[in-house]
Amino acid sequence: MCLRMNRNSMVPFENILDLFFQANAEESSEEPLQPFEEAYERGMVEVIIEVAKTKLLEYEQAIEPTSPKKRQAVDKAIAAFQQGMEQASTQEQKSNLMEIDATYSRCAAIEAEEHFIAGFVMGYRFLKEGKGD
């Protein structure tokens, strides 16, 4: 039978180590700890990813495209799309252009989300290594 912990509760790694050493008091090697350390690290990364996703939803509502470089790129993309729509001579061409735009927008959103989450994970690892002091 497999017991699952509530997603919001975590056992401190020190508690796991205490239990391990109590069960294996005669062994002094730290090599058997490697699976525990790897499992703990994977769990921490999962938690960090969940935090990042939550924060991204919060930040998306507050972020305005304030960078002049970004605003210029957005304006250029809008102008190019509008020109393409004006030059499309059939409804099928317009529909295809709309599909291209929607697909590209979805790809850009996924890429931004992945970069945001990767940044959170890298920040966690940076702080874990003690370089954030």
N, C-alpha and C positions, 0 to 999 in steps of 0.2 A: 504494500500500500504506500502510495506517495502522498506526503503531506505538503500542502502548498501554504506558504506564508502570505499574509496580506501584503499586497504590493507596496504599501506605505510603511511597513515596518521592516527594520533591518537589525540584524544582530551585529553588535560591534565585533570587529575582527579579533580584538583581544579576548573576547569571550570564547570564540571558536578555538583560539590557541590554548586557552586555559583548559578547555575540555579535552583537546587533543593531547596535551602534556599529561593531564591526569590519567587518561586512558593508556598512554604509552610512556609511563614514567621511567621504564627501564631503558628506553631508546634515547640516545642523545643527539642523533643525527637530525639536522634540519632539512635534509633532502625530502622527507615525506611531506613537508609543509608546502612544497611547490604547488600541488593541486589546489590546496586551500587558498593560496595567494592568487592563483590564476582565476579561481571561481569568484573570489572577492573582487578582484579587479574587473572582471566581466560584469558583475552585479553593479559595481559603482558606475561603470560606463553606461549601463542601461538606465540607471537613475539620472545621470547627467543628461542623457539624451531626452528623457521625459521632461526634465526641468527646462532644457533648451526649447523643446517644442512648446511648452507652456509660455515661456518668455517671448518666443517669437510671435505668438498670437497676441500678446499684450503689446509688443513693440510695433507690430504691423499697423495697429490703429493709431499710433502716435507719430510714426515716421512720415515726414513730408520730404519730397524730393527737393532739398535745399541747395544741393551742389549745382553750381552753374554748369558744370560739365555734364552732369546727369540730365538737368533740365534741357540743355541743348540737344543731347542725344534723343530724349523723349520727343521733343518737338520735331526733330528731323524724321524720326520713325513715323510719327503721326502724319506728317506732310507726305511722306512716301506712300503710306497706306492710302491716304485720301486720293492721291494722284493715281494710284493703281486702280482704285474703285471707279474713278472717273473714266479711265481708259478701258475698263472692262466693258465689252460690248454686249455680252449676254448675261442672263441671270446665272447660268452655270459657272461662268468665269468669276462673277462676283461671289458666288457661294464657295468656290474653290479658294479664292483669296481670303475670305472670312475663315475658312477652315485652316489655312496656313497660319493666319494671324493667331487663332485660338491655340493651335498646336505649339507655335513658337512661344506664346505667353505661358502656356503650361510648363514647357521645358525650362523657361527662365525662372519660374516660380519654384520648381523642384530644385534647380541648381542653387538658387539663393537659400532655400531651406537647408540643403545639404551642407553648404558652406557655413551657415550660421551654427548648425549643430556641431560640425567639425571644429569650429572655433571654440565652442563650449568644452568639448572633449579635450582639445589641446590645452585650453586654459587650466582644466582640472589636472592634467598631467604635468603641466608647468609648475603649478602650485605644489603638487605632490612631491615633485623632485626638490622642492625647497628653493627654487630659483625666483620665486615671487617675493622673497623677503626684502 
